[in-house]
Amino acid sequence: IDRQGWEAMPAVVEPDRVSLAPNATARVRVTVGIPGDGVPAGGHERQRLVAAAGDLPEQELELVTAREVARPSIQFTAAGWQAVRDKVAKYEWARQQQEELVRVADAWKVPEAALPPNNIAQGHVYVFQNEEFLRLLSTTHAWQLTRKPEYAQKVALFLRRLADPGRGYPATFAGTSLGEPQEGGNFQGVAIAYDAILDAQVLGADDRRALERMFRIYLETIRTPLATGNVGNWNVAAATSGLFVALAIGDLAAAERYLYGTCGFADFLTKGVMDDGWWWECSTSYNFWVAEELTQCALAAQPWGIDLLHRGFPVVHSPRTTLTPWATHPILGMSFDKWGPVHRNTRSLKQLWDSVSAMTDYRGVIFGINDGHEQRVAGRFDVGYYAFRDPSYVPALRLSNQRSLLYGVPELPDTTAAPYLESTLAENLGIAQLRSQDPQRPPRERINAGFKIGTQGGFHGHFDRVSLNSLTRHGRSFWNPESIWWSYGNYLYKFYVQTSVAHNMVVVDQQQQEAVPSVQRLFHAGRMMQVSVQETHARWADPPYGGMEYDAADASGALKGFDAGMRHTRQSVPLADDRKQGELGPFSDRVLQRRVGIVMDDYVVMADYLRGEHPHVFDNLLQLRGFEGLQAAHCQRVRHEAQFNADPHSAAQFITDCDWYQADAPLVGRFLIQEGKGDENQQNEPGVLRMDVHSLWPVQQEIMIAQPPENLGGPQWVTYEVSADGKPLARGESGMWALGAVEIDVPVTGARELVITVKTDGFGKKDALFLGRPRLVAADGTATPLARPPFAENIRQPATPGQDYYGGPVKLAGLLQDSVVAAQPADSAKPGVIRIQIDNKNAARFKATLGGDYPFGDESRRRKVLGIRSHGTSARFLTVIEPHEGKPTVKSAVALDANRLRVELIDGRVQEIDIRNLEGPGGDIRVDTVETRAGKEIRRESTAVK
């Protein structure tokens, strides 16, 4: 097409006319001239090749012609790498990180491609173990920082083997032993490595042709999954790798597909980033990951004259993140929609970083949410500051104990900003982060509480609208969503971890809350109090039965679905034959649920109101560690139940060993959350954190203290056989853990010796197996304990008879055993044998429980579930929580009624809080507080829904 000389790159078509018979083809060459003085490196133009025949409609093919950029260019340009080298020369922290890269590069022996039968993992053939790609990237960085040719040669050798047509990626279509998103992340590294060693002159022309062929195959491989339009973190990884690969071979037409096509850069921003700047999956981990990925995409595009860092894209206003069938008609109770208000009409990359900055605490730690745990922003935030140089990011960087070697800007400007001191609200993420404001206290002594209602988050979302998501003081938190974590391949991931009973909220009938859009009624950031009022109106149902479907099968192919899932995880539970795996139970009526969260300088108040159409059981749950006791004027233990709810459809079945109490309010539960180092999945400072929970309403308290299913490494698959005098009586198998115990009940009339053979697969990391309450039962039902200890062969014995293998009580399936016989095979490769002499002539049957002890050893440091119960069509709860290091400041807390409470502090101050209209339509909720000493008012503060 003649555009009258606008083209700087003239195109010639040879031949410009062809005659074709029907169904024939012809080859046409398009040659584009690139003037060296008129087009800079990375400059590009578009040409349209037009084919016209007679009266037929014209057909067009758009071509993008670009002038090659200097290499390297993807992760850094040559100038960018020199800046990193200068950093190493000047700063000790950078030098130490380079030394670690060099250590990895020196030790790396480039592997050969995996060969059958050792090249299959996760159901597919592969080329290299996943960790080899990490070593590849470290060695690539070592080359650019040290310029030692041997590192570039190692990288080149790895790339040759990966691109080998017979054994490499062109033969397997999978580089890594893992799947997505690791494959996408690894190919990002492969593209970076290729680009980074081009200036080393270690790749010949044949190498480059082979690598380009592999890259083209990879781009074709990811075409189909990206075409689905799934705006999720897996596709972000794949599309980022697609962009890097396209830029590595200088194909801007391909690159634009990963910038502006389906599941490209623009798609992720406009569909996946919510109005408050958070990534729609609502996990701190994925938010950082996506922000890093897209920022590196923008940096890689800069040498080609494409500025994505500062560009705003028009918002896709649909709440849908994707239009795939499984997202528009979601299973397992999930929602893939974005919730909350929309105020901005554009989305930009910077919003992803801005969203995190305000939520980071004074240590540079951000809370966990959904499938995300607490983490330090550390070197991760360096990427955002490197790209945008926003001074508001500096406080988070100064709080980091680790900087990024590649992206860390060493000299940071002075700033007085301290966003971690102020309360803040993210309306789409649905977190009201309340921070106490006493100016006389350093940040570590202030309370930081997060209340949650937000966007569900699809596969990674939890079912906990109107919950306490985080509570931190003294650099220590009491809980995060991965405090009890069973990973994606375990059926408990969807059957317990994400369910409502695993969170800090009021649950209805021990069921799972429906994921529906919720409302932030009130947010107040005052000087005396910080207030959040949140609301949802949801139905309740049993969670997805058996979690996500697990497609494994045993050797015969007989096990499918939930059966296979239990065998895979070695965790048996009673089966229900009236529900398919993944199916939710029937929904209840809608229940209005509101929580007022108030953060004062010394404590947190939670006021809850729930109302349904029909009677329900309401349980106000807190997930706490280190139960030390209950205190009340009248408090007594009234019963023990093996399970919170024995219904096999319920997630509450996994909460066991439930002690129930009755008490008069006010009741105080005392917990020692941490004494020492703390949890591995939290970022707690060493030291002590205690929590006193004052339950003030209802007046008559029904309290539960129970054991949640922590992942302590105990599950094992057990097979057993029972015989008497050589005659087989019973056999079976079960995955034994917190549940999975089996009842043995066999006839022994006239028998002299009973033999129980136990085999285990050796999977469990803990010794746990016992026979509980072994007894001989006469025909009239009279039970007699065993007269003498059994003989044991290959059975591990506990150090103290009657205790478990770690010095604690023996509990099988939530029940304390008053007598036990050890049953754990000492050598898991051999069966354990228990021989019982039957010297009771009246014995008709032998009965015992064969199961796995849980928990192990001393239970004082285990997590517990605290529940306060109420019955009826509506419920009210008033709770005061004081986190402290051992010296509480709350002397007493009492409810004057369901709406008012009075807290007396040790220093003589008295604070009265009045919560008005919580039970009304919601538009006139009001909170007033007044502080006095010796009857004289000191200060007061009020807030109301506007």
Disulfide bonds with the S-S distance in Angstrom:
none
